[in-house]
Amino acid sequence: MAEEISTFRDLSHELYIRRVRNNDRREIITIGVSGQNLHYPWITPPLTSQTFRNYLKRSQTHQNEGFVVCLQDSDEVVGVINLNDIIRGSFWNCNISYYVKVEHQGKGFMTQGLRLVIDYAFRTIGLHRIEAAIQPHNVLSKKLVQRCGFQYEGLARQFLFIDGAWRDHERWAILDHRKNLTQV
């Protein structure tokens, strides 16, 4: 796993990110259950204690890192962002997924949180590339990644099996263009 962190704070903003932990169970399940209409069919967050335990275990590996986006003044969790399938070696890449608490949709918190996670992925893990696979009709998600600097790379036909069918996904990516990256 990357260097251990407790939180990443950007004091010029009103929120911070930190790793998902066991005591987030109730809040993350509540976000998932209350947001089913918003998130379906794009993502399936943990909806039960068992699915949360599975998610937590997976998000604490060398290949996956899960974060919550929290308000600085109240520590309320307003969203979840995951770095999935982290690959090192000559690739230094991962996939990203995310979802927001329904009552905080449209407030800019996920944009700020995603920017913090991108900064963490590039500067702390040392990734070169972050990808987002987004279903073509998920307009809000496409707008989010565009605001954070992702660029459209193309359509992956029948890319993921979701809700009983193979779904097309648009491929979006952001690259770390800093000079002298020599992880390989």
Residue pairs with C-beta under 8 A, 6 or more apart in sequence:
1 60
1 61
1 62
1 65
2 65
2 124
2 125
3 124
5 18
5 19
5 120
5 124
6 18
6 19
7 16
7 17
7 18
8 16
8 17
8 18
8 116
8 119
8 120
9 16
9 72
10 16
10 112
10 116
13 72
13 112
13 116
14 71
14 72
14 73
14 109
14 112
15 69
15 70
15 71
15 72
15 78
15 109
15 112
15 113
15 116
16 69
16 70
16 72
16 116
17 67
17 68
17 69
17 70
17 81
17 113
17 116
17 117
17 120
18 67
18 68
18 70
19 59
19 60
19 65
19 66
19 67
19 68
20 28
20 55
20 56
20 59
20 60
20 66
20 67
20 68
20 80
21 56
22 56
24 68
24 77
25 49
25 52
25 53
25 56
27 68
27 77
28 45
28 46
28 52
28 55
28 68
28 77
28 80
29 46
29 47
29 48
29 49
29 52
31 45
31 77
31 79
31 80
31 99
31 101
31 102
32 39
32 44
32 45
32 46
32 47
32 99
33 47
34 101
34 102
35 45
35 99
35 100
35 101
35 102
36 47
38 99
38 100
38 102
38 105
39 45
39 99
40 163
41 135
41 162
41 163
41 167
42 99
42 134
42 135
42 138
42 141
43 97
43 98
43 99
45 55
45 80
45 99
46 52
46 54
46 55
55 66
56 66
58 64
58 66
59 65
59 66
59 82
60 66
62 86
63 84
63 85
63 86
63 87
64 82
64 83
64 84
64 85
64 86
65 82
65 83
65 86
65 125
66 80
66 81
66 82
66 83
67 80
67 81
67 82
67 83
67 113
67 117
67 120
68 77
68 79
68 80
68 81
69 77
69 78
69 79
69 80
69 81
69 109
69 110
69 112
69 113
69 116
70 76
70 77
70 78
71 78
71 109
77 101
78 100
78 101
78 104
78 107
78 109
78 110
78 113
79 98
79 99
79 100
79 101
79 104
79 109
79 110
79 113
80 98
80 99
81 96
81 97
81 98
81 110
81 113
81 114
81 117
82 96
82 97
82 98
83 94
83 95
83 96
83 117
83 121
83 125
83 130
84 94
84 95
84 96
84 97
85 94
85 95
86 93
86 94
86 125
86 127
87 93
87 94
88 183
89 184
90 184
91 128
91 129
92 126
92 127
92 128
92 129
92 183
92 184
93 127
93 128
93 129
93 130
93 131
94 121
94 125
94 127
94 129
94 130
94 131
95 130
95 131
95 132
95 133
96 114
96 117
96 130
96 131
96 132
97 132
98 110
98 113
98 114
98 141
98 144
100 109
100 110
105 140
110 144
111 144
111 147
111 148
114 144
114 145
114 148
115 148
118 130
118 148
118 149
118 174
121 127
121 130
122 128
122 130
122 176
122 178
126 181
126 183
127 176
128 175
128 176
128 181
128 183
129 173
129 174
129 175
129 176
130 150
130 173
130 174
131 171
131 172
131 173
132 141
132 145
132 150
132 171
132 172
132 173
133 156
133 159
133 160
133 169
133 170
133 171
133 172
134 141
134 142
134 145
134 169
134 170
134 172
135 141
135 162
135 167
135 168
135 169
135 170
136 155
136 168
136 169
136 170
142 170
142 172
145 172
145 174
146 172
148 174
149 174
150 172
150 173
150 174
151 172
151 173
151 174
152 170
152 171
152 172
153 171
153 172
153 173
154 170
154 171
155 168
155 169
155 170
155 171
156 168
156 169
156 170
156 171
157 168
158 166
158 167
158 168
159 166
159 167
159 168
159 169
160 166
160 167
160 169
161 167
